[in-house]
């Protein structure tokens, strides 16, 4: 597929600080549970509880989902095809309005164009581009994370997300014409697991991860195509993408900096300096997005406080110190303001 060229597709995202629904994180924890891991194993160090992933309206950061994936891969180091197995769970309805826009598309080609234009609304951690030549359209998948184990997981997950979406929108008989993987063919048992997850044998030692479509079928009408629904869904995707960009603007960058501290928060001046902004500009940009440094600091402190109280044996005083409070009483008052209860009572209920 030729690049869309639309403004929505340019400078698409910083996936790691982007806010997203918890659905994808929940699907990863469910997959991990089938391999013997608990939710606590998966959520360690993320600031999330299992109930957060099942609460409507909850948002998680891309960094939190990556942390979940990292926890799972550390606990299951010898699980070839795990990312492919994950991708089979991502049906069109999982993706909300983005998925419905794909279902209503006129053809596979149209669905590819819409999908890439609004890729921010998916759960992908990859840059995906379409390359059209000869008899095929290849979606080239480039992981946007540094850890090679996580990069393989998210790329292989996207491969089977694409395959699953294809069946959802074009019918169960529709299949990719090829899958390309950039690593050598693994030992026989691992290769069999990969074949089983894909339902066919991929091509190994390729230049990139890629899914391949046969050009002979990409312009055929889709069974659920509906021009009115497609236009409506595309408009709603455009509005959601604008909202998502607002969440991943300056506020998202500030959240990422604050989450990255291991002891005590950065001051407002330090955050501004890290973002190469003046203090006044930082305050103005945050205000335009409906935030302030103080509101974001409270949000991050609350998340980290809940994680430390649940996942460690640290005393209330030690948690207060870790979060940068000069005395435990100040932390307790803040925690009561956030949750309506004291740290001690909250810990006892978890």
C-alpha positions in Angstrom: 0.0 0.0 0.0 1.2 3.5 -0.8 1.7 5.8 2.1 -1.5 7.7 2.9 0.2 11.1 3.1 -2.6 12.4 5.4 -1.7 14.7 8.2 -3.1 12.2 10.7 -0.4 9.7 9.6 2.5 12.0 10.0 4.5 12.1 13.2 2.1 9.4 14.3 2.9 8.8 18.0 5.2 8.1 20.8 3.6 4.7 21.5 5.4 4.3 24.9 3.9 7.4 26.5 0.5 7.2 24.7 -2.6 6.6 26.8 -4.7 3.6 25.7 -7.6 1.5 26.9 -6.5 -1.4 29.2 -8.0 -4.1 26.8 -4.7 -5.0 25.3 -2.9 -5.3 28.6 -5.7 -7.5 29.9 -5.4 -9.8 26.9 -1.7 -10.2 27.6 -2.4 -11.1 31.2 -5.0 -13.6 30.2 -2.5 -15.2 27.8 0.1 -15.3 30.5 -2.5 -16.9 32.9 -2.7 -19.9 30.5 1.0 -20.4 31.0 0.7 -20.3 34.8 1.4 -16.7 35.7 -0.7 -14.6 38.0 -1.9 -11.1 37.5 0.5 -10.0 40.2 3.3 -11.6 38.2 2.3 -9.6 35.1 1.6 -6.3 36.8 4.7 -6.1 39.0 6.2 -2.6 38.8 3.5 -1.1 36.6 1.4 0.7 39.3 -1.6 -1.2 38.0 -4.0 -3.6 39.8 -6.0 -6.3 38.1 -9.2 -4.4 38.8 -7.8 -1.5 36.8 -7.7 -3.5 33.7 -11.4 -4.4 34.1 -12.7 -1.0 35.0 -14.3 1.0 32.1 -12.7 4.3 31.5 -9.3 3.3 32.9 -6.3 4.4 30.8 -2.9 2.8 30.8 0.3 4.2 29.3 2.2 2.4 26.6 5.1 2.1 29.0 2.9 0.2 31.4 1.8 -2.3 28.8 5.4 -2.7 27.7 6.3 -3.4 31.3 3.6 -6.1 31.5 4.9 -7.7 28.3 8.5 -7.6 29.7 7.4 -9.3 33.0 5.7 -12.0 31.0 8.7 -12.6 28.7 11.1 -12.8 31.7 8.8 -15.4 33.3 8.4 -17.3 30.1 11.8 -17.1 28.4 11.3 -20.3 26.3 8.0 -19.6 24.6 8.5 -19.3 20.8 5.4 -17.9 19.0 4.0 -16.2 22.2 3.5 -12.9 20.4 1.8 -14.8 17.5 -0.5 -16.5 20.0 -1.4 -13.1 21.5 -2.3 -11.6 18.2 -5.0 -14.3 17.6 -7.0 -12.6 20.5 -7.2 -9.2 18.9 -10.5 -9.3 16.9 -11.9 -6.2 15.2 -14.3 -5.4 18.1 -11.4 -5.3 20.6 -10.1 -2.2 18.8 -13.3 -0.2 19.2 -14.1 2.4 16.5 -10.9 1.7 14.6 -12.0 -1.9 14.2 -15.5 -0.9 13.1 -14.0 1.4 10.5 -12.1 -1.6 9.1 -15.2 -3.8 9.1 -17.2 -1.2 7.1 -14.4 -0.6 4.5 -15.2 -1.2 0.9 -12.1 -3.4 0.2 -9.0 -4.8 1.8 -7.1 -2.0 0.2 -9.4 0.6 1.8 -9.1 -1.2 5.2 -5.3 -1.0 5.0 -5.4 2.7 4.1 -7.8 3.5 7.0 -5.9 1.2 9.4 -2.6 2.9 8.7 -4.0 6.4 8.8 -5.4 5.9 12.3 -2.7 3.5 13.6 -2.6 5.5 16.8 -5.9 4.1 17.7 -4.6 0.5 17.6 -2.6 -1.3 20.2 0.5 -1.5 18.0 4.0 -0.6 19.2 5.4 -0.8 15.7 5.7 1.5 12.7 3.9 -0.1 9.8 4.2 0.9 6.2 2.7 -0.5 3.1 4.9 -1.4 0.1 3.1 -2.3 -3.2 5.0 -4.0 -6.0 4.4 -6.7 -8.6 1.7 -9.1 -7.3 1.7 -8.1 -3.7 1.1 -5.5 -1.0 3.4 -6.0 2.0 2.8 -4.4 5.4 6.4 -3.9 6.7 6.4 -3.9 10.5 9.2 -2.2 12.4 9.1 -2.5 16.2 9.4 0.8 18.0 10.9 -0.7 21.2 14.6 -1.3 22.0 14.5 -4.6 24.0 14.9 -7.3 21.3 12.7 -9.8 23.1 9.9 -7.3 23.5 10.4 -6.1 19.9 9.9 -9.6 18.6 6.8 -10.1 20.7 5.1 -6.9 19.6 6.1 -7.4 15.9 4.8 -11.0 15.9 1.7 -9.9 17.8 1.0 -7.4 15.0 1.4 -10.1 12.4 -1.4 -12.1 13.8 -3.5 -9.1 14.7 -3.4 -8.3 11.0 -4.2 -11.9 10.0 -7.1 -12.0 12.5 -8.5 -8.6 11.3 -8.3 -9.9 7.7 -10.5 -12.9 8.6 -12.9 -10.7 10.6 -13.5 -8.2 7.7 -13.1 -10.5 4.7 -14.4 -13.8 6.0 -12.8 -16.9 7.7 -11.5 -18.3 4.4 -9.4 -15.2 3.7 -5.7 -15.7 4.5 -2.4 -13.7 4.1 -0.4 -14.9 1.1 2.8 -14.9 3.2 4.4 -13.9 6.5 8.1 -12.8 6.6 10.3 -13.0 9.6 13.8 -11.5 9.9 15.5 -14.3 12.0 16.7 -17.8 11.0 14.4 -20.8 11.1 14.4 -22.0 14.7 14.7 -25.6 15.8 11.9 -28.0 14.8 9.8 -27.8 17.9 9.8 -24.0 17.9 9.2 -23.9 14.2 6.2 -26.2 14.7 4.7 -23.8 17.3 5.2 -20.9 14.9 3.6 -22.8 12.0 0.6 -23.7 14.3 0.1 -20.1 15.4 0.2 -18.8 11.8 -1.6 -21.8 10.2 1.2 -22.0 7.6 5.0 -21.9 7.4 6.5 -18.4 7.2 9.5 -17.2 5.2 12.6 -16.8 7.4 15.8 -14.6 7.2 13.9 -11.8 5.5 14.8 -8.1 5.7 11.8 -7.2 7.9 8.8 -8.5 9.7 6.0 -8.3 7.1 2.5 -9.6 6.2 1.8 -10.0 2.5 -1.5 -9.6 0.7 -2.2 -11.0 -2.8 -3.1 -8.0 -5.1 -5.6 -10.1 -6.9 -8.0 -9.9 -4.0 -7.3 -6.6 -2.3 -9.9 -4.6 -4.3 -12.7 -7.2 -4.1 -15.8 -5.8 -2.2 -15.9 -6.9 1.5 -19.0 -8.7 2.8 -19.8 -6.1 5.5 -18.9 -3.0 3.5 -21.2 0.0 4.2 -20.3 3.5 2.8 -22.4 5.4 5.4 -21.0 3.4 8.4 -17.5 3.7 7.0 -17.7 7.5 6.7 -19.2 7.8 10.2 -16.6 5.5 11.7 -13.7 7.4 9.9 -15.0 10.7 11.3 -15.1 9.3 14.8 -11.6 7.9 14.3 -10.4 11.3 13.3 -11.9 12.8 16.5 -10.5 10.1 18.7 -7.1 10.5 17.1 -7.1 14.2 17.9 -8.0 13.4 21.5 -5.2 10.8 21.7 -2.7 13.3 20.4 -3.7 15.7 23.1 -3.0 13.0 25.7 0.4 12.2 24.2 1.4 15.9 24.0 3.4 17.7 26.7 1.4 16.1 29.4 2.4 12.6 28.2 6.0 13.6 28.1 5.8 15.0 31.6 4.2 11.8 32.9 6.9 9.7 31.3 9.6 11.8 33.0 7.9 11.5 36.4 7.3 7.8 36.1 11.0 7.3 35.2 12.2 8.5 38.6 13.2 5.9 41.1 13.2 8.2 44.1 11.5 11.5 44.5 9.9 13.5 41.7 11.6 16.0 39.4 10.7 19.6 40.2 8.7 21.6 37.7 11.9 23.5 36.8 13.7 20.2 36.2 10.9 18.9 34.0 10.9 22.1 32.0 14.7 21.8 31.5 14.4 18.2 30.5 11.9 19.1 27.8 13.9 22.1 26.7 11.1 24.5 27.6 10.9 27.5 29.8 8.8 27.2 33.0 6.2 29.6 31.5 6.0 27.6 28.2 5.6 24.4 30.1 2.8 25.8 32.2 1.1 27.2 29.1 1.3 24.0 27.1 0.0 21.9 30.0 -2.9 24.3 30.7 -3.9 24.1 27.0 -4.1 20.3 27.4 -6.1 20.7 30.7 -3.3 19.8 33.0 -0.8 21.3 35.4 2.5 20.0 36.7 0.9 19.6 40.1 -2.1 17.5 38.7 0.3 15.2 36.8 2.6 14.8 39.8 -0.4 13.8 41.9 -1.5 11.3 39.2 1.9 9.7 39.1 2.4 9.7 42.8 -1.0 8.1 43.4 -0.2 5.3 40.8 3.2 4.6 42.3 1.9 4.8 45.9 -0.7 2.1 45.1 1.9 -0.1 43.5 4.4 0.3 46.4 1.8 -0.4 49.0 0.5 -3.5 47.1 3.7 -4.9 45.7 6.3 -4.3 48.5 6.6 -4.5 52.2 7.7 -0.9 52.5 6.3 1.0 55.5 4.2 4.0 55.0 7.1 6.2 55.9 9.4 4.4 53.4 6.8 4.8 50.6 6.4 8.5 51.5 10.2 8.9 51.3 10.4 7.1 48.0 7.8 9.4 46.5 9.6 12.5 47.7 7.5 13.5 50.8 9.5 15.0 53.6 7.2 13.4 56.2 4.8 10.5 56.3 1.9 12.6 57.5 2.0 14.7 54.4 1.8 11.5 52.2 -1.0 10.1 54.3 -3.1 13.3 53.8 -2.4 13.2 50.1 -3.3 9.5 49.9 -6.6 10.2 51.7 -7.4 13.0 49.2 -6.7 10.6 46.3 -8.5 7.5 47.6 -10.7 8.4 50.5 -8.8 6.2 52.9 -5.4 5.9 54.6 -2.4 4.0 53.2 -2.7 1.4 55.9 -6.4 0.7 55.4 -6.0 0.7 51.6 -3.2 -1.9 51.9 -5.4 -4.2 54.1 -8.1 -4.2 51.5 -5.8 -5.4 48.6 
